[in-house]
């Protein structure tokens, strides 16, 4: 079968579309024929050697796959051949077929788009965990979302709205701000004069919960905009620089800086993760959340698609499919 292979750590342009061994349904493992493969920012960091985890090359990147079960191992109890599932992986997703342990699978409701299923895993899963477990977002609180037009940001906008928050979206262009407003934000703004903007939007009270997957220069103005008992969620550093937090700010303003590491959460708290996925799927079926799929591309084009994700500036979710025709 074909897969996207990293022979070593380096630029995503060096990834190869190459033959790779067929996966096997041994033990508790399930083999899935991929219908949709999610592309995520951490995939690129992994390939470049800049992620928290550094696998031994050669390896196949990719953490999200949705498709049909082809075979199950003898220890599998709840999944059968023919089931439609989504798999959350540590590696191996950029391939025509993948093997995943039963515990990593979510059985999909009838009629769910496989691309949407991929989006609900990492992007929506991260935002959901951040707001549900880490921030404990309460109805009526004010939530500020940076990077609000990207997949994780849009997820935070939709989930925050569903949880009853007043959502302020921050994005780099008017088109992106309009997208966030269409997905539930009540206010939207750019990054310029961010502190003054947030002060105006909150009548000087400040932000209860801030969702920041961006970092960089916007971090300190955001920190200075926090309300008493606020929670500043540190989700990622898409801007490319890891900011420093002047520690007098949380002391004087009485807010908490809260790290969000979704990968560690699903390993350490599998029952809470399963409950989150059940809630997300329920919201999806009700129409409360609806991922934006901004492009679907052949698996062979993964290096270019991943480069686009790393460059930033996109909206919604990008998907790979094991077909040969372009979007």
C-alpha positions in Angstrom: 0.0 0.0 0.0 1.0 3.7 -0.3 1.8 6.0 2.6 3.5 9.3 3.3 6.9 8.4 4.8 9.4 10.5 6.8 12.8 9.0 6.3 14.2 11.4 8.9 13.4 14.7 10.6 13.4 17.7 8.3 11.3 19.9 6.0 7.8 18.5 5.1 8.9 18.8 1.4 11.2 15.8 2.0 8.3 13.5 2.8 7.9 10.7 0.3 4.8 9.1 -1.2 6.0 5.5 -1.0 5.3 1.9 -0.4 4.7 0.9 3.2 4.0 -2.5 4.9 0.4 -3.5 5.2 -1.0 -3.2 8.7 -2.2 -6.3 10.5 -5.2 -7.0 12.8 -3.3 -8.6 15.7 -4.3 -8.7 19.3 -6.6 -5.7 20.1 -5.8 -4.0 16.8 -8.3 -3.1 14.0 -7.4 -2.5 10.4 -9.2 0.5 8.8 -9.5 1.5 5.1 -9.1 5.2 5.2 -11.9 7.4 3.7 -10.6 10.6 5.2 -7.3 11.6 6.8 -7.0 14.7 8.9 -4.1 17.1 8.6 -3.0 18.9 11.7 -0.4 21.5 12.7 1.3 19.1 15.1 1.9 16.6 12.2 4.2 19.1 10.6 6.0 19.8 13.9 6.5 16.1 14.3 8.0 15.7 10.8 10.4 18.7 11.5 11.4 17.3 14.9 9.9 20.2 16.8 7.1 18.3 18.6 7.1 17.0 22.2 7.3 13.4 20.8 10.2 12.3 18.5 9.5 8.9 16.9 12.3 6.8 15.4 12.5 7.3 11.6 11.3 6.0 9.2 7.7 6.7 10.2 4.4 7.7 8.8 2.9 10.8 10.4 -0.8 11.5 11.0 -3.1 11.2 14.0 -6.6 11.1 12.5 -8.3 8.6 10.2 -12.0 7.8 9.5 -13.2 4.9 7.4 -14.4 1.3 7.3 -13.1 -1.5 9.4 -11.6 -4.3 7.2 -10.4 -6.7 9.9 -10.3 -7.1 13.7 -7.8 -8.8 15.9 -8.8 -11.8 18.1 -8.9 -9.6 21.3 -11.3 -7.0 19.8 -14.7 -7.0 21.6 -16.8 -4.1 20.4 -15.9 -3.5 16.8 -16.8 -5.6 13.8 -15.7 -5.6 10.1 -17.8 -3.2 8.1 -18.2 -0.7 11.0 -17.6 2.9 10.3 -15.1 4.4 12.8 -12.7 7.2 13.5 -9.3 6.5 14.9 -7.1 8.7 17.0 -3.4 7.7 16.5 0.0 8.7 17.6 1.5 7.9 14.2 0.6 6.2 11.0 -2.5 8.1 9.7 -1.1 9.3 6.4 -1.7 5.9 4.7 -4.3 4.0 2.6 -4.9 1.6 5.5 -4.0 1.8 9.2 -4.1 -0.4 12.3 -5.3 1.1 15.6 -6.0 -0.4 19.0 -9.7 -0.8 19.8 -9.4 1.8 22.6 -8.4 4.4 20.1 -11.6 4.1 18.0 -14.9 5.9 18.1 -17.8 4.2 16.3 -19.4 6.8 14.0 -23.1 7.6 13.9 -24.9 6.8 10.6 -24.5 9.4 8.0 -21.6 11.3 9.5 -19.1 12.7 6.9 -15.7 11.0 7.4 -14.0 14.4 7.0 -16.2 15.8 9.8 -15.3 12.9 11.9 -11.6 13.6 11.6 -12.2 17.3 12.5 -14.1 16.3 15.6 -11.0 14.3 16.9 -8.0 16.5 17.3 -9.3 20.0 16.5 -12.6 19.9 18.3 -11.3 17.4 20.9 -8.6 19.9 21.9 -11.0 22.8 22.1 -13.6 20.7 24.0 -11.0 19.5 26.6 -9.7 23.0 27.0 -13.1 24.6 27.7 -14.7 21.6 29.6 -11.9 20.2 31.8 -9.2 22.9 31.9 -11.2 26.1 32.0 -14.4 24.7 33.4 -16.2 27.3 31.3 -19.5 28.4 32.8 -22.7 29.7 31.2 -22.6 33.5 31.0 -18.9 33.9 31.1 -16.9 35.8 28.4 -14.7 33.6 26.2 -12.0 35.2 23.9 -10.7 32.9 21.1 -7.5 33.8 19.2 -6.9 32.2 15.8 -10.7 32.0 15.6 -10.9 31.0 12.0 -8.6 28.0 12.1 -10.1 24.6 12.9 -9.3 24.6 16.6 -10.3 28.2 17.0 -13.6 27.7 15.2 -14.2 24.7 17.3 -13.7 26.8 20.4 -16.1 29.4 19.1 -18.8 26.8 18.5 -18.2 24.8 21.7 -18.1 28.0 23.8 -21.4 29.2 22.3 -22.9 25.7 22.9 -21.8 25.9 26.5 -23.5 29.2 27.0 -20.6 31.6 26.9 -20.4 35.0 25.2 -17.7 34.6 22.6 -15.3 37.2 21.3 -13.4 36.0 18.2 -9.9 37.4 17.2 -8.7 36.7 13.6 -6.4 38.3 11.2 -8.8 39.4 8.4 -12.3 40.6 8.0 -13.2 37.4 6.1 -12.0 35.3 8.9 -13.8 37.4 11.5 -17.0 37.0 9.5 -16.5 33.3 9.5 -16.2 33.2 13.3 -19.3 35.4 13.6 -21.2 33.0 11.4 -20.2 30.2 13.7 -21.5 31.8 16.9 -19.1 34.6 18.0 -20.9 37.7 19.2 -18.0 40.0 18.6 -15.0 39.8 16.3 -11.8 41.9 15.9 -8.3 41.8 14.5 -5.0 41.6 16.5 -4.2 45.4 16.3 -4.8 47.2 19.6 -6.0 44.0 21.1 -6.0 45.1 24.7 -8.0 48.2 24.0 -10.5 46.2 21.9 -11.1 43.6 24.6 -11.4 46.3 27.2 -14.1 48.0 25.0 -15.9 44.7 24.3 -16.1 43.8 28.1 -16.8 47.3 29.4 -13.4 47.2 31.2 -14.3 44.0 33.1 -11.9 41.7 31.2 -12.0 38.2 29.8 -13.1 35.2 31.9 -11.5 32.5 29.7 -9.0 33.1 26.9 -8.3 30.4 24.4 -4.8 31.0 22.8 -3.4 28.6 20.2 -1.3 31.4 18.7 1.2 32.7 21.2 3.6 35.3 19.9 3.1 39.0 20.2 -0.7 38.7 21.0 0.0 36.8 24.3 0.9 39.6 26.6 -2.0 42.0 25.5 -4.3 39.0 26.1 -2.8 38.3 29.5 -3.3 42.0 30.4 -7.0 41.7 29.4 -7.9 38.9 31.9 -10.6 39.3 34.5 -10.3 38.4 38.2 -10.5 34.6 38.5 -9.9 34.3 34.7 -8.3 31.3 33.0 -5.8 31.9 30.2 -5.6 28.6 28.2 -2.2 28.0 26.7 -3.1 25.8 23.7 -0.2 26.2 21.2 2.2 28.6 19.5 1.1 28.8 15.9 2.8 32.2 15.6 6.1 30.4 15.9 7.4 31.9 19.1 6.8 30.8 22.7 6.0 33.9 24.7 7.1 34.8 28.2 4.5 35.6 30.8 5.4 38.5 33.2 4.5 36.7 36.4 3.3 39.9 38.1 0.2 39.8 35.8 -1.4 36.6 37.2 -0.4 37.7 40.7 -2.0 41.2 40.5 -4.9 40.4 38.2 -5.8 37.1 40.0 -6.0 34.9 36.9 -4.6 31.4 36.2 -2.4 30.4 33.2 -3.6 26.9 32.3 -1.8 24.5 30.0 -3.7 22.4 27.5 -2.0 19.2 26.3 -4.8 17.2 24.7 -2.5 14.2 23.8 -1.6 13.7 27.5 -5.2 14.1 28.5 -6.5 11.2 26.3 -3.7 9.0 27.6 -4.2 9.8 31.3 -8.0 10.2 31.4 -9.5 7.9 28.8 -12.9 7.8 30.5 -13.1 11.6 30.4 -12.0 11.6 26.8 -14.7 9.0 25.9 -17.3 11.1 27.6 -16.1 14.2 25.7 -16.4 12.4 22.4 -19.9 11.2 23.3 -20.9 14.8 24.0 -19.2 16.1 20.8 -21.0 13.5 18.7 -24.3 14.6 20.3 -23.6 18.2 19.5 -22.7 17.2 16.0 -26.0 15.3 15.5 -28.0 18.3 16.9 -26.2 20.7 14.5 -24.7 22.7 17.4 -21.2 22.1 16.0 -20.4 21.7 12.3 -16.7 21.6 11.2 -15.7 23.6 8.1 -13.8 21.5 5.6 -11.8 23.9 3.5 -10.2 21.4 1.2 -9.8 17.7 0.3 -6.7 16.5 -1.5 -5.1 13.3 -2.7 -2.8 11.5 -0.2 0.1 12.0 -2.5 -0.2 15.8 -2.1 0.3 15.6 1.7 3.7 17.4 1.7 2.2 20.5 0.0 -0.9 20.4 2.2 1.1 20.1 5.3 3.3 23.0 4.3 0.2 25.1 3.8 -1.0 24.2 7.4 2.4 25.1 8.8 2.4 28.4 7.0 -0.8 29.4 8.9 -3.5 31.7 7.6 -5.9 29.0 6.6 -9.4 28.4 7.8 -11.2 25.2 8.8 -10.0 21.6 8.2 -7.8 20.2 5.4 -8.3 16.5 4.5 -6.4 13.9 2.6 -8.0 11.1 0.7 -6.4 7.9 -0.8 -7.7 8.8 -4.3 -5.7 10.1 -7.2 -7.9 13.0 -8.4 -7.5 16.5 -7.1 -10.1 18.5 -5.3 
